[in-house]
Structure formats: structure tokens, C-alpha cells
Amino acid sequence: MAYGSDSGFSDWMAARGHTLPAGAPTPAVLRQRATDYIDAVYGPRLIGDQTVDPLLTALETATYVAAWHEANNPGSLSSAASASGAVKREKVDVLEVEYFEGSGDAAADATVRLTLIEGILAPYLRPVSVAGFGLWAVG
């Protein structure tokens, strides 16, 4: 079930002077895509009961932000990645292109991160753990 409501999404857009672009999917479809994105990217790190304010309000607002992004950038919340065939620098005749290296995690590098959503959900997220990393005090 998608977070928020169609009327809530409409109210959120109106308050910001937004309208859906021509040909955009319905608000319900956009909210579902946004909910799927938020659940996949942030769900495992969420702290607290998702049915209780203020987390519920934060999830609804984050859903509207992601839905608006998806409406204006169709397919952007779904990413596909492959680590095979990565190129750092490629030169063909006089054209040369250089790509920056990723973190080594193709899925994480391809995942869209929207700073507004990061800020909205930050108080309700567990920190990202880094495997094999630790700090020790000696002395």
C-alpha cells in the first residue's frame, strides 16, 4: 500500500506551485512507485513504528517528493546496474571520455539519492554500517 493519499499529494504539489507534467502517470501510480523506492532504499534502516506520527508524516512527505521526482524523470526511481565492462577512460579518434570510478558497489552507485528525502527521513534512520570497519582506542 502506498504512503500518503492522492489528495495529500495534490495538496503538497499545490502548496509548492507544482502540477503534474503532461502524460505523467496517475498520482496513485506515482505514489506507489515512490513508496516502493522508499521501502527499498530506506526501509531496512527505518527506526520506529511506521504507522505513528511523526514518522508516518515524514514517510508521506518523502513519498510526495519521490513521486514528484518520478513524474518529472520517468523511471528514475528504478535503477539497473552492472559492474561488468566499466570504463574509466575511453578514447576514440579525437574524442576522449573519462568516467569517475564508483564505490565498487554497482547497485549502491546506481541508486538515486534525493537530498530532500535524505533530510526528511534522517532522524528516523539507523546509521549505515560499513563491513569490516571499526575504531579502536589504544593507550
Steps between C-alpha positions, in 0.01 A plus 500: 500500500635842406581762760288814504190565292421641158339805661802545730731483197284755317505731804879459532550590132259797518680641806822502297351622172551164327276322252552161343660513156294396198499126454607425859355189664213542745577625852423151636757340267760765583442455874536123468828534307622747762397271785680205338813716466487621861436149634789358297755773569409603855268230638764275657649800684175653630465527878159516662138414430416600144133547586557769765574872462750657450660215299178446302495869405867484398434192283201667334699816424796298371258307278364821349855623431593171332172487307557854370855403397371189321231703318765732362769234445313184392669180609758680713405322822579163344862435424687223331872457532776274385857496620613328182660705229562806717716756321708766669640667188409439140651664192373461147686706239495857636215445748593408852264428789593437862266341752543524874541178690220389726521354847522145372135434587322532166150490651578773756671717238195476271242576772348845475542699823277803537644740758159626608389145583831433678435806718136417570574142605840558670361512857334160448790308344759271654853592395644317201733226618823439317613138504844449648532856628565574862663754725716402788668714763845387600686638791 
